[in-house]
């Protein structure tokens, strides 16, 4: 078999990726800028350095952006969205054993909803017993959820 002249695809894509610019705060003195046409040139309207699922980091960044005074109404709206998401996650997690991965909490919720639906519709294939076993395995940490 001849040797490959090019690296595997993931190596190529990794080498061609541009590094994300480091986040830099743009502190504005004076009244807040609420008109997008008046924002400073080069001011980033997006936070590409944060993953949207990193709730704590996004909450902190929204507070900083509001404090910075450039388009605070955008960041207040985004802050409310993340606060609502954080509460939903908290409510979901308080019903299950502590210490599980967030994806497991979501999977447990799906399984509980499926169990409830089967109970209402009639479990003609006797699946509830299996669902209960899967739920227990997740709760005891014997089973993990992996996307993909």
SULUR-V51239 format. One record per backbone hydrogen bond with DSSP energy under -1.0 kcal/mol. CO is the residue of the C=O (numbers start at 1). NH is the residue of the N-H. E is the energy in kcal/mol with one decimal. If there is no record, write none. Layout:
BEGIN
co-><CO:CO>
nh-><NH:NH>
e-><E:E>
END
This chain:
BEGIN
co-><8:9:10:11:12:13:33:35:36:40:47:51:53:54:55:56:57:58:59:60:61:62:63:64:68:69:71:71:72:73:74:75:76:77:78:79:80:81:82:83:84:85:86:87:88:89:90:93:101:102:103:104:105:106:107:108:109:110:111:112:113:114:115:116:117:118:122:123:127:128:129:130:131:132:133:134:135:136:137:137:138>
nh-><12:13:14:15:16:17:71:38:39:43:50:54:55:58:59:60:61:62:63:64:65:66:67:68:28:33:74:75:76:77:78:79:80:81:82:83:84:85:86:87:88:89:90:91:92:93:94:96:105:106:107:108:109:110:111:112:113:114:115:116:117:118:119:120:121:122:124:126:131:132:133:134:135:136:137:138:139:140:142:143:141>
e-><-1.8:-2.9:-2.0:-2.2:-1.8:-1.0:-3.6:-2.4:-1.3:-2.0:-1.3:-2.0:-1.7:-2.3:-2.7:-2.2:-2.5:-2.5:-1.9:-2.1:-3.0:-2.4:-2.2:-2.1:-2.0:-3.1:-1.2:-1.2:-2.5:-1.6:-2.2:-2.6:-2.1:-1.8:-2.3:-2.4:-2.3:-2.2:-2.6:-2.1:-2.2:-2.5:-2.5:-2.9:-2.0:-2.6:-2.1:-1.2:-1.6:-2.1:-2.0:-2.9:-2.1:-2.1:-2.5:-2.5:-2.2:-2.5:-2.6:-2.2:-2.5:-2.5:-2.2:-2.1:-2.8:-1.7:-1.4:-1.6:-2.4:-2.8:-1.7:-2.3:-2.7:-2.3:-2.0:-2.3:-2.7:-2.2:-2.2:-1.1:-1.4>
END
